[in-house]
Amino acid sequence: MKYGQATEKQKTFIREYVSSGDALESARAAGYSDRSLPSLRAEASRLKRRHASQIADELRLNIINSAPRALAILRDLALNADSEHVRMKASMDILDRAGFQPVKRQEVVHASCSVEEVEAELEGLVGKDLSELLLGKKKKKVVN
């Protein structure tokens, strides 16, 4: 990870902060003086502001590195969880992250056709004999 002009203490702070999320403890772990709690808090806050882009880069890298393990856990849940709800949610999460999102809205179109029009369309699609068979107008011949 690139830290630019950061000192070793600052680099340690960034790594600790990304790992724990606790700026105060990260400043302590990096070796910043904790003579007084308010001054340590102020220093931790300054470090977060000054190194925000490095912290964001390190977080992105951590997320990228964690993705394969997270996918393996989701896959295991989708296949092996006892709860059907958990299996379904894990499967939906995998599909969602792969770009297969559910349809948010559906348009229902009701065609107003007569029975004769529907029968004529069916006949046009499958032919006269098969359409009569499908509509029950003709009995199927059994050959022995």
N, C-alpha and C positions, 0 to 999 in steps of 0.2 A: 504494500500500500504506500502511495506517495504521501508524505507529510509536509512537503515543502520545506520551509525554514524552521520547523518545529524542533524544540530541544528534546532531549531524551525524556525529561520529566513530562513535557507536553505530550509526547508520543505515548508514554505510559498512561497518562490521563485519558487520552482518546481511546486506547484499547480497553482500559478498565471501564470507562463510561459506556462504551458500546456493549461490553459484556454484561454489565450490571444494571445500567440505567440510573445509577445513583451517583450524582455529580459530587456530592460531599464526600462519600466514601472513596470515590475514584481519585479525588484530589489528595486525600490522605494516603491512599495506596501509592500514588505517584511521588510522594515525598514532600508535598507542600506543607508548610508549617501550620499546625493547628493550635497555635497559642491561644487564639480566641475563636470561638465558633462563628461569630458574625464575620470575621475577616476571612475565615476559610470558606464560608458560604459565598462571600463576595468574589473570592478568587475562583471558586468553582464556576460561578455564573459567568465571570469574564472569560474563562477558558472555553466554556460552551459557546459563547458568542464568537470569540476569536477563531475558533476551529470548527465552526459549524459545517463548513463544506467538507473538511476531512472526516468529521464524524458521520456525515451523510454518506460519503463514499465508503467508509468502513462498514456502515450498516447495510448498504446495498450489497457489498461483497459477502457479508455474513448471510444475508437472505439468499443470495445466489448459491452459496455453498451449502445451505440448509435445504434447498429445494429437493434434491434427489431423495434425501431421507424422509422428508415430509410426504413426497409422492409414494414412497414405499409403505409408509404407515397408512396412507389413504387406501392404497391398493389392498393391503392386508385387511383393513376394516371392511372394504367393499366385498371381499371374498369370504372372510371368516368371522365377522362379528355375529354374536348370538342374536342380537336384535335386528329384526327386519328393517326397522326405521333407521338404525345406524348404517346398515349396508346400503340402503337407498340414498341417504344423505351423502355418504362417502362417494358413491357412484356419481351422484349429481355434481358433487364438487370436482371430481376428476373431469367429467364432461364439460363443466362450466369453464374450468381453467384451460381446457383444450380448445375452447372457442365454440362449443356446441351449447348454446344457450336456449332455454325453452322459449316457445312462442309466447310473446307477451299479450298479444291481442289476435283474435281470430275473427274473420268476417264470414258470417253465415249468409249465404245467398239462397233464397227460396225461389225456385223456378216454378212458375205456375203453368204446368203442362197438363194436358188432358191425358187420360189413360191411353187413348189411341195414339197420341204423339209419342209417349214413352215407349209403347209397343213398336211403333214404326222405327224409332231410333235404335231400339234393341235389335230389331230385324236387320237394320242397316249395318250394325256392328258385328253380329254373329251369324247372320243368315236366317232364312225363313224356318228351316227345319229345327235348328237349335233353339231359336227364339220361341217356337211353339212348345218345344220340350221344356224349356226353362219356365215358361208361363203356365205349364200344366195343361195346355190345350191338346197335347199329343202324348200318347202313351209310349214309353220306352219299349222297344222290341227286345225280347229276351231270346237269345240264340243258344240252343243246346248243342 
